[in-house]
Amino acid sequence: MSPYWGANFFEFFYILIVRIAHWNFSTLATDEVQIGVLGAVAVSCALLGPFLVLKRMAMFANSLSHTILLGIAGAVLLLGGTAMFDLSHLLLGALIAAIATAFFTEGLIKVFRLQEDASIGLVFTSLFALGIVLVTLYTRDLHLGIESVMGNADALMPSDLRLAATLMLINGCAIFLFFRHFQLASFDKSLAQTLGLRGGLFHFLLLFLAAATCIGAFRAVGVLLVLAFLVGPYLTARLFCHRLKYLLLWSALLGIGASLFGVALARHLLSVYDLPLSTGGIVACSIGLFYLIALAIRKIYLFTLARRCAIVNGA
């Protein structure tokens, strides 16, 4: 039985602190695996989210997070169901779907002169609907639809923690090695081209990392909720700081905080009120709640500052 069984919201954190003091990876509880996976996913998304937003690829990331379902379903079907737990096959299928999404989106813009939002909307709905059809018709026994679309944080295992940690490490190394390149390509494309920076290469790398991150997140939060991790913490952090390095740090910390809060709240609702709600969904809602709280604090701060300035000027 889980050591957190029957614990309320505050007791959860007390038990967690005690267990951290006597840490043993071989005896991880389900709640701790959830925290680890969701925290790793939050950090992975936080490292990419600011660049996606700065490059005005947030809607494209939304499209990508949905259309990779087609690649996941295709990989599982082509390999007879054995790809479900094989990262390389899932990653290849998601990457192919991501490339197809980018190709069709850019093609509709350049060939048919559609606006970017219209092109994204058309490709997004078409490929995602095709993925849903494949999942519904051919992968019912694998439960791929439920896990890919809505996530299943309550069924996470230590192997999922290793996968999420690996993707977090890959994203961290990529951002550490090419931070200046991503920064330059995000803020000033013309200068990047003048300096000989291959913007297309780093655009493809960002696309690849986003696809890989979505693969790491679909077991925990599903493809529908991964956008909350990619965009939500960054938008919250941007209310209080504007330097890119600090934005990456605060986005990661906010994502980890939302993961802790969401898992503790899910355990509280189950223990106290017998409500077995989706842990991934609660975490995604927590990210939105953090943004609203941060927005209210900023509004109050600006209002207070304006009043002080008015008093000083009036004096």
Secondary structure as UniProt FT lines:
FT   TURN            3..6
FT   HELIX           9..21
FT   HELIX           25..27
FT   HELIX           30..54
FT   TURN            55..56
FT   HELIX           58..78
FT   TURN            79..81
FT   HELIX           82..85
FT   HELIX           87..111
FT   HELIX           116..138
FT   TURN            140..143
FT   HELIX           144..149
FT   HELIX           153..155
FT   HELIX           158..187
FT   HELIX           189..194
FT   TURN            195..196
FT   HELIX           199..218
FT   TURN            219..221
FT   HELIX           222..237
FT   TURN            238..240
FT   HELIX           244..273
FT   HELIX           279..314
//
